[in-house]
Amino acid sequence: MNEIEKIERDLSKKDYFVISSMLFALFFGAGNLIFPLHLGQLAGHNWLLAAVGFLITVYYYLYFLYLLWLLCMQMESMILGYR
């Protein structure tokens, strides 16, 4: 199987399950459940400022993921020979 055939093959249900499990563990691990609550408790009366900081962080993280997605799409088109 050459590289192009590997890229174009369809994912099986097992592949989707494994990938979705890894993404779930990556984005929703125990730290993502406990850490924000702990920081909120530490912030005390400044909880609003802490919440705004989390929202700003999420915005920049999503922007980074968008840029990463664009880069992957560009690399895929280069590999497959699209212009």
Protein Blocks (a to p, Z undefined) as FASTA:
>chain_A
ZZklmmmpccdfklmmmmmmmmmmmmmcfklmmmmmmmmmmnmmmmmmmmmmmmmmmmmm
mmmmmmmmmmmmmmmmmmnopZZ
